[in-house]
Amino acid sequence: MTAPRPAWHVWDMARDDRLFDLIQILRDGALHTAADLGARLGVSTRTIWRDMATLADSGLPVEGERGVGYVLRAPVNLPPLAVTRDEFEALRLGLALVASGSDAGLRRAASSLRAKISAVTPLALSDTGADSFVFTGVAAAQAAVHIGPLRRAIRDHLVVQIMMTNGPTDRLRPLHLGFWGTYWTLVGWSEKENIFNHLRVDLIASLHLDGAGFLSSPGQTLDDWITGQTGA
């Protein structure tokens, strides 16, 4: 029997982002305590201790210790990112999609990122036409109220209670949100039926995060659902 994957794998992506943010903070050359760093990044002091050990083990010139603080003794320059015209257009199109979507938090983030990219974009790449695309739809608007909670449930592995507009209810382990140009879909594992459930988010009448967490189990993961769709 395959053991369930440990819960900490959920935080791998967030941890990578946090390590990047730590490097950016430490680049000022000042001494930063673990308590101050934790407060800025919204994590515990113990988490900062582990992160700083990881940075030091990776070869970064970080010096310090618990109870004293940490400092970057040598400048660190992150390498520039080079993209092709097609890659740049794909990026702009993706941001245009998110910026016109139904999730308010992602709209703000996409608009902010678009502004940052525009500020450093060479003129030769700036006119891709990506910003002329607008993605709208009644279904997407109706789904708006549910997208934020579902993103959180997927990110934090939280079970959701769902009632559809045609009456059925389900207790779902949400796995994936997909956008199809005019409407959103949700893939999840139904604890009520013990099968994968694939539904349209705009047809959800009510949604409640009941606070119960879950671990990915063999046969019930997003990869398992994709394999079932493709027959791979």
Residue frames as qw, qx, qy, qz and C-alpha x, y, z in Angstrom:
[[0.000, 0.888, 0.460, 0.000, 0.00, 0.00, 0.00],
 [0.417, 0.450, -0.017, 0.790, 1.39, 3.39, -0.97],
 [0.304, -0.517, -0.470, 0.648, 1.74, 5.82, 1.91],
 [0.175, 0.921, 0.340, 0.077, -0.05, 9.17, 1.48],
 [0.483, 0.481, -0.087, 0.726, 2.14, 12.08, 0.47],
 [0.364, -0.411, -0.479, 0.685, 3.08, 14.25, 3.49],
 [0.085, 0.889, 0.436, -0.116, 1.11, 17.46, 3.96],
 [0.278, -0.705, 0.151, 0.634, 4.17, 19.72, 3.63],
 [0.438, 0.134, 0.607, 0.649, 4.31, 19.19, -0.14],
 [0.137, 0.844, 0.511, 0.090, 1.43, 21.66, -0.41],
 [0.199, -0.938, -0.011, 0.285, 3.72, 24.47, 0.70],
 [0.719, -0.054, 0.330, 0.609, 6.65, 23.82, -1.70],
 [0.336, 0.643, 0.334, 0.602, 5.63, 26.57, -4.11],
 [0.276, -0.936, -0.114, -0.185, 4.96, 29.08, -1.32],
 [0.715, -0.568, 0.161, 0.374, 8.34, 28.24, 0.23],
 [0.628, 0.228, 0.316, 0.674, 10.18, 28.89, -3.03],
 [0.071, 0.827, 0.243, 0.503, 8.51, 32.29, -3.27],
 [0.527, -0.849, -0.029, 0.014, 9.43, 33.03, 0.35],
 [0.762, -0.267, 0.206, 0.553, 13.09, 32.13, -0.18],
 [0.423, 0.512, 0.292, 0.689, 13.18, 34.50, -3.15],
 [0.206, -0.898, -0.172, -0.349, 11.63, 37.26, -0.99],
 [0.714, -0.642, 0.030, 0.278, 14.19, 36.61, 1.75],
 [0.671, 0.066, 0.231, 0.701, 17.03, 37.11, -0.70],
 [0.162, 0.721, 0.273, 0.616, 15.50, 40.38, -1.87],
 [0.460, -0.874, -0.104, -0.114, 15.22, 41.65, 1.73],
 [0.772, -0.477, 0.136, 0.397, 18.77, 40.60, 2.65],
 [0.640, 0.462, 0.189, 0.584, 20.27, 42.32, -0.40],
 [0.061, -0.950, -0.016, -0.305, 20.29, 45.62, 1.54],
 [0.546, 0.382, -0.526, 0.528, 23.26, 44.32, 3.56],
 [0.352, -0.546, 0.330, -0.685, 21.62, 45.13, 6.91],
 [0.067, 0.056, -0.945, 0.315, 21.21, 42.83, 9.90],
 [0.615, -0.226, -0.262, -0.709, 17.71, 41.35, 10.09],
 [0.346, -0.197, 0.814, -0.423, 16.37, 39.36, 13.03],
 [0.062, -0.172, -0.954, -0.237, 14.35, 36.22, 12.44],
 [0.087, 0.574, 0.669, -0.465, 11.42, 37.83, 14.26],
 [0.196, 0.602, -0.079, -0.770, 11.44, 40.83, 11.92],
 [0.156, 0.216, -0.782, -0.563, 11.75, 38.65, 8.82],
 [0.002, 0.314, 0.948, -0.042, 8.93, 36.41, 10.00],
 [0.160, 0.624, 0.445, -0.622, 6.69, 39.41, 10.63],
 [0.203, 0.514, -0.349, -0.757, 7.36, 40.78, 7.14],
 [0.286, 0.161, -0.830, -0.450, 6.68, 37.46, 5.43],
 [0.732, -0.192, -0.005, -0.654, 3.84, 36.29, 7.66],
 [0.842, 0.018, -0.538, 0.031, 5.55, 33.14, 8.98],
 [0.740, -0.670, -0.035, 0.051, 6.95, 31.96, 12.32],
 [0.129, -0.840, 0.525, 0.040, 10.46, 32.58, 13.60],
 [0.697, -0.212, 0.680, 0.078, 11.09, 28.84, 13.45],
 [0.737, 0.581, 0.334, 0.083, 10.21, 28.86, 9.73],
 [0.240, 0.936, -0.255, 0.040, 12.73, 31.66, 9.14],
 [0.478, -0.601, 0.637, 0.060, 15.41, 29.63, 10.95],
 [0.771, 0.136, 0.608, 0.133, 14.81, 26.72, 8.59],
 [0.568, 0.803, 0.163, 0.075, 14.73, 28.97, 5.52],
 [0.006, -0.915, 0.402, 0.027, 18.00, 30.68, 6.45],
 [0.615, -0.360, 0.691, 0.123, 19.65, 27.30, 6.91],
 [0.746, 0.456, 0.471, 0.113, 18.43, 26.32, 3.45],
 [0.354, 0.931, -0.075, 0.046, 19.87, 29.50, 1.91],
 [0.281, -0.772, 0.567, 0.059, 23.19, 28.99, 3.65],
 [0.723, -0.089, 0.675, 0.112, 23.35, 25.34, 2.55],
 [0.681, 0.660, 0.307, 0.071, 22.70, 26.45, -1.05],
 [0.675, 0.126, 0.100, 0.720, 25.93, 28.48, -1.00],
 [0.025, 0.879, 0.167, 0.446, 24.59, 32.00, -0.43],
 [0.418, 0.244, -0.462, 0.743, 26.94, 34.16, 1.69],
 [0.510, -0.688, -0.200, -0.476, 24.49, 34.38, 4.59],
 [0.387, 0.142, -0.686, 0.599, 25.89, 34.84, 8.09],
 [0.446, -0.435, 0.141, -0.769, 24.07, 34.90, 11.39],
 [0.267, -0.069, -0.934, 0.227, 22.51, 32.81, 14.09],
 [0.396, -0.648, -0.612, -0.223, 19.35, 32.40, 16.08],
 [0.470, -0.746, -0.331, 0.338, 18.75, 35.20, 18.56],
 [0.366, -0.431, 0.174, 0.806, 21.17, 37.56, 16.79],
 [0.479, 0.728, 0.071, -0.484, 20.09, 38.02, 13.19],
 [0.762, 0.202, 0.491, 0.372, 21.14, 37.41, 9.62],
 [0.119, 0.827, -0.195, -0.514, 23.08, 39.42, 7.08],
 [0.850, 0.460, 0.176, 0.187, 24.13, 38.88, 3.46],
 [0.519, -0.634, 0.228, 0.525, 27.88, 39.50, 3.38],
 [0.251, -0.180, 0.585, 0.750, 28.26, 39.73, -0.42],
 [0.487, 0.359, -0.043, -0.795, 25.98, 41.15, -3.12],
 [0.444, 0.175, 0.873, 0.100, 23.72, 38.70, -4.90],
 [0.353, 0.380, -0.259, -0.815, 22.50, 39.46, -8.40],
 [0.690, 0.268, 0.650, -0.172, 19.72, 37.33, -9.82],
 [0.305, -0.047, 0.661, 0.684, 20.27, 36.52, -13.51],
 [0.414, 0.316, -0.063, -0.851, 18.09, 38.38, -16.04],
 [0.606, 0.277, 0.738, -0.104, 15.32, 36.43, -17.73],
 [0.118, 0.331, -0.534, -0.769, 15.51, 36.34, -21.53],
 [0.574, 0.382, 0.678, -0.253, 12.33, 35.51, -23.44],
 [0.246, 0.157, 0.665, 0.687, 11.44, 35.21, -27.11],
 [0.295, -0.044, -0.150, -0.943, 8.75, 37.33, -28.75],
 [0.605, -0.244, -0.644, -0.400, 6.34, 34.38, -28.72],
 [0.493, -0.281, -0.699, 0.435, 7.07, 33.67, -25.04],
 [0.042, -0.111, -0.258, 0.959, 6.53, 37.34, -24.24],
 [0.446, -0.135, -0.356, -0.810, 3.21, 37.39, -26.10],
 [0.601, -0.287, -0.743, -0.063, 2.11, 34.25, -24.24],
 [0.329, -0.232, -0.565, 0.721, 2.92, 36.00, -20.96],
 [0.160, 0.052, 0.023, -0.986, 1.00, 39.13, -21.91],
 [0.541, -0.194, -0.572, -0.585, -1.99, 37.11, -23.12],
 [0.537, -0.290, -0.759, 0.227, -2.04, 35.14, -19.88],
 [0.164, -0.226, -0.418, 0.864, -1.97, 38.31, -17.82],
 [0.319, -0.049, -0.248, -0.913, -4.71, 39.85, -19.96],
 [0.570, -0.274, -0.723, -0.279, -6.85, 36.77, -19.31],
 [0.455, -0.341, -0.665, 0.484, -6.31, 36.90, -15.55],
 [0.067, -0.122, -0.176, 0.974, -6.76, 40.69, -15.39],
 [0.456, -0.067, -0.273, -0.844, -10.19, 40.42, -17.01],
 [0.425, -0.161, -0.891, -0.023, -11.24, 37.37, -15.01],
 [0.527, -0.635, -0.365, -0.431, -13.67, 37.01, -12.15],
 [0.731, -0.424, -0.355, 0.399, -11.24, 36.72, -9.22],
 [0.043, -0.989, -0.016, -0.139, -10.68, 40.19, -7.72],
 [0.601, -0.680, 0.338, 0.251, -7.42, 39.26, -6.01],
 [0.697, 0.050, 0.510, 0.501, -5.90, 37.81, -9.16],
 [0.350, 0.835, 0.301, 0.300, -7.15, 40.77, -11.21],
 [0.221, -0.963, 0.149, 0.030, -5.26, 43.18, -8.96],
 [0.668, -0.447, 0.483, 0.348, -2.13, 41.02, -9.01],
 [0.656, 0.368, 0.497, 0.431, -2.22, 40.67, -12.80],
 [0.200, 0.942, 0.165, 0.213, -2.73, 44.40, -13.33],
 [0.397, -0.858, 0.290, 0.150, 0.17, 45.19, -11.01],
 [0.706, -0.203, 0.548, 0.401, 2.43, 42.69, -12.75],
 [0.551, 0.649, 0.399, 0.341, 1.45, 44.02, -16.19],
 [0.002, -0.997, 0.035, -0.066, 2.46, 47.51, -15.09],
 [0.555, -0.651, 0.451, 0.256, 5.84, 46.27, -13.81],
 [0.711, 0.132, 0.562, 0.402, 6.51, 44.39, -17.04],
 [0.391, 0.841, 0.291, 0.233, 5.49, 47.35, -19.20],
 [0.220, -0.955, 0.160, 0.120, 7.91, 49.60, -17.32],
 [0.415, -0.578, 0.628, 0.316, 10.91, 47.49, -18.37],
 [0.756, 0.358, 0.538, 0.105, 9.73, 46.22, -21.76],
 [0.266, -0.242, 0.455, 0.815, 11.76, 47.19, -24.85],
 [0.459, 0.454, 0.005, -0.763, 9.72, 49.04, -27.47],
 [0.335, 0.279, -0.782, -0.446, 10.35, 46.24, -29.96],
 [0.192, -0.160, -0.965, 0.076, 8.36, 43.86, -27.74],
 [0.176, 0.213, 0.502, -0.819, 5.75, 46.21, -26.35],
 [0.567, 0.289, -0.093, -0.766, 3.32, 46.09, -29.29],
 [0.085, -0.068, 0.988, 0.113, 2.19, 42.45, -29.30],
 [0.480, -0.209, -0.455, -0.720, -1.52, 43.13, -29.35],
 [0.372, -0.197, -0.877, 0.231, -2.03, 41.06, -26.22],
 [0.020, 0.239, 0.500, -0.832, -3.59, 43.92, -24.28],
 [0.405, 0.048, -0.287, -0.867, -6.38, 44.24, -26.86],
 [0.456, -0.194, -0.851, -0.174, -7.89, 40.91, -25.82],
 [0.409, -0.255, 0.389, -0.785, -10.82, 41.12, -23.40],
 [0.314, -0.114, -0.941, -0.058, -12.33, 37.99, -21.86],
 [0.410, -0.096, 0.316, -0.850, -15.89, 38.34, -20.64],
 [0.433, -0.158, -0.830, -0.313, -18.97, 36.19, -20.15],
 [0.619, -0.494, -0.024, -0.609, -22.07, 35.85, -18.00],
 [0.923, -0.200, -0.325, 0.047, -20.95, 32.44, -16.72],
 [0.577, 0.207, -0.388, 0.688, -17.58, 33.82, -15.63],
 [0.177, -0.470, 0.173, -0.847, -19.30, 36.67, -13.79],
 [0.799, -0.400, -0.145, -0.426, -21.64, 34.25, -12.01],
 [0.886, -0.057, -0.364, 0.281, -18.66, 32.16, -10.94],
 [0.233, 0.669, -0.314, 0.632, -16.80, 35.17, -9.49],
 [0.552, -0.639, 0.232, -0.483, -18.05, 34.78, -5.93],
 [0.967, -0.224, 0.110, -0.044, -16.74, 31.20, -5.74],
 [0.735, 0.539, -0.289, 0.292, -13.32, 31.48, -7.42],
 [0.022, -0.707, 0.506, -0.493, -11.48, 33.00, -4.44],
 [0.717, -0.386, 0.456, -0.360, -12.67, 30.41, -1.88],
 [0.978, 0.200, 0.058, -0.012, -12.01, 27.56, -4.32],
 [0.519, 0.665, -0.411, 0.346, -8.47, 28.78, -5.00],
 [0.287, -0.609, 0.572, -0.467, -7.85, 28.80, -1.25],
 [0.895, -0.144, 0.311, -0.285, -9.37, 25.33, -0.85],
 [0.891, 0.409, -0.146, 0.136, -7.14, 23.91, -3.60],
 [0.287, 0.707, -0.473, 0.441, -4.03, 25.64, -2.26],
 [0.292, -0.484, 0.622, -0.542, -4.61, 24.62, 1.39],
 [0.352, -0.028, -0.930, -0.099, -6.21, 21.21, 0.69],
 [0.304, 0.075, 0.557, -0.769, -9.55, 22.06, 2.32],
 [0.104, 0.380, 0.906, 0.155, -12.78, 20.13, 1.84],
 [0.237, 0.039, -0.046, -0.970, -15.74, 22.16, 0.51],
 [0.319, 0.433, 0.803, -0.259, -19.48, 21.65, 0.85],
 [0.076, 0.120, -0.452, -0.881, -21.21, 22.44, -2.44],
 [0.449, 0.503, 0.668, -0.315, -24.85, 22.83, -3.44],
 [0.211, 0.088, 0.608, 0.760, -25.65, 23.08, -7.15],
 [0.332, 0.108, -0.019, -0.937, -28.41, 25.22, -8.65],
 [0.639, -0.050, -0.570, -0.514, -30.31, 22.08, -9.69],
 [0.786, -0.473, -0.031, -0.397, -30.34, 20.78, -6.12],
 [0.917, -0.041, -0.322, 0.232, -27.59, 18.15, -5.62],
 [0.323, -0.880, 0.330, -0.110, -25.10, 18.63, -2.80],
 [0.887, 0.224, -0.304, 0.267, -21.60, 17.23, -2.48],
 [0.537, -0.784, 0.259, 0.174, -18.67, 17.15, -0.10],
 [0.772, 0.603, -0.054, 0.194, -15.72, 17.71, -2.42],
 [0.623, -0.509, 0.231, 0.547, -11.93, 17.65, -2.25],
 [0.464, 0.872, 0.011, -0.158, -11.15, 20.36, -4.85],
 [0.794, -0.157, 0.350, 0.471, -8.19, 19.62, -7.11],
 [0.361, -0.004, 0.433, 0.826, -8.20, 21.94, -10.14],
 [0.307, 0.747, 0.298, -0.509, -9.87, 25.04, -11.58],
 [0.445, 0.111, 0.593, 0.662, -10.01, 25.43, -15.35],
 [0.256, 0.643, 0.140, -0.708, -11.07, 28.44, -17.43],
 [0.531, 0.280, 0.724, 0.340, -12.55, 27.77, -20.87],
 [0.177, 0.243, 0.374, 0.877, -12.79, 31.30, -22.24],
 [0.362, -0.452, -0.229, -0.782, -16.32, 31.95, -21.00],
 [0.776, -0.512, -0.051, -0.365, -16.80, 29.71, -17.96],
 [0.083, -0.565, 0.768, -0.291, -14.91, 28.05, -15.10],
 [0.876, -0.125, -0.418, -0.206, -14.89, 24.34, -14.24],
 [0.377, -0.618, 0.603, -0.336, -13.88, 22.55, -11.05],
 [0.767, 0.109, -0.631, -0.042, -12.42, 19.06, -10.74],
 [0.315, -0.519, 0.598, -0.524, -12.53, 17.38, -7.35],
 [0.322, -0.015, -0.946, 0.039, -12.89, 14.08, -5.55],
 [0.588, -0.425, -0.156, -0.670, -16.39, 13.50, -4.23],
 [0.055, -0.219, 0.862, -0.454, -16.38, 12.10, -0.70],
 [0.657, 0.125, 0.345, -0.659, -20.11, 11.46, -1.12],
 [0.875, 0.381, -0.054, -0.295, -19.90, 9.35, -4.29],
 [0.671, -0.420, 0.539, 0.290, -16.22, 8.24, -4.10],
 [0.666, 0.458, 0.412, 0.421, -15.64, 9.35, -7.70],
 [0.268, -0.117, 0.130, 0.947, -14.18, 12.35, -9.49],
 [0.206, 0.798, 0.531, -0.196, -16.64, 15.18, -9.98],
 [0.312, 0.029, 0.318, 0.895, -16.29, 17.70, -12.82],
 [0.053, 0.775, 0.617, -0.129, -18.67, 20.65, -12.59],
 [0.246, 0.613, 0.172, 0.731, -19.25, 24.20, -13.80],
 [0.286, -0.178, -0.492, 0.803, -18.52, 26.79, -11.14],
 [0.229, -0.100, -0.093, -0.964, -21.23, 29.18, -12.38],
 [0.636, -0.296, -0.553, -0.449, -23.83, 26.49, -11.59],
 [0.418, -0.159, -0.721, 0.530, -22.83, 26.37, -7.90],
 [0.309, -0.779, -0.374, -0.397, -25.62, 27.82, -5.76],
 [0.447, -0.838, 0.229, -0.214, -23.66, 27.86, -2.50],
 [0.753, 0.302, -0.469, 0.349, -20.20, 26.87, -1.33],
 [0.535, -0.795, 0.178, -0.225, -18.78, 26.47, 2.18],
 [0.480, 0.448, -0.682, 0.322, -15.24, 25.67, 3.33],
 [0.776, -0.544, -0.238, -0.211, -15.84, 23.42, 6.31],
 [0.259, -0.823, 0.469, -0.189, -12.24, 23.70, 7.55],
 [0.902, -0.187, 0.386, 0.042, -11.44, 20.00, 7.22],
 [0.122, 0.705, -0.606, -0.346, -8.12, 19.31, 5.53],
 [0.965, 0.145, 0.197, -0.092, -7.23, 16.32, 3.39],
 [0.320, -0.537, 0.673, 0.396, -4.17, 14.52, 2.08],
 [0.607, 0.433, -0.455, -0.486, -3.89, 13.33, -1.50],
 [0.728, -0.153, 0.652, -0.146, -4.64, 9.60, -1.64],
 [0.146, -0.186, 0.833, 0.500, -3.65, 7.16, -4.40],
 [0.109, 0.417, 0.856, 0.286, -6.33, 7.07, -7.08],
 [0.054, -0.848, -0.509, 0.141, -7.84, 10.39, -5.97],
 [0.329, -0.525, 0.127, 0.774, -5.29, 12.94, -7.21],
 [0.411, 0.744, -0.066, -0.523, -5.40, 15.35, -10.13],
 [0.067, 0.472, -0.803, -0.357, -2.84, 13.20, -11.94],
 [0.303, 0.152, 0.938, -0.069, -5.18, 10.23, -11.55],
 [0.451, 0.668, 0.407, -0.430, -8.05, 12.23, -13.04],
 [0.279, 0.717, -0.408, -0.491, -5.91, 13.38, -15.98],
 [0.104, -0.253, 0.940, 0.204, -4.77, 9.80, -16.60],
 [0.397, 0.378, 0.807, -0.220, -8.40, 8.70, -16.64],
 [0.424, 0.757, 0.125, -0.481, -9.26, 11.38, -19.21],
 [0.280, 0.708, -0.538, -0.361, -6.32, 10.67, -21.51],
 [0.991, 0.074, -0.007, -0.114, -6.04, 6.92, -21.00],
 [0.350, 0.711, -0.573, 0.208, -2.28, 7.33, -20.51]]
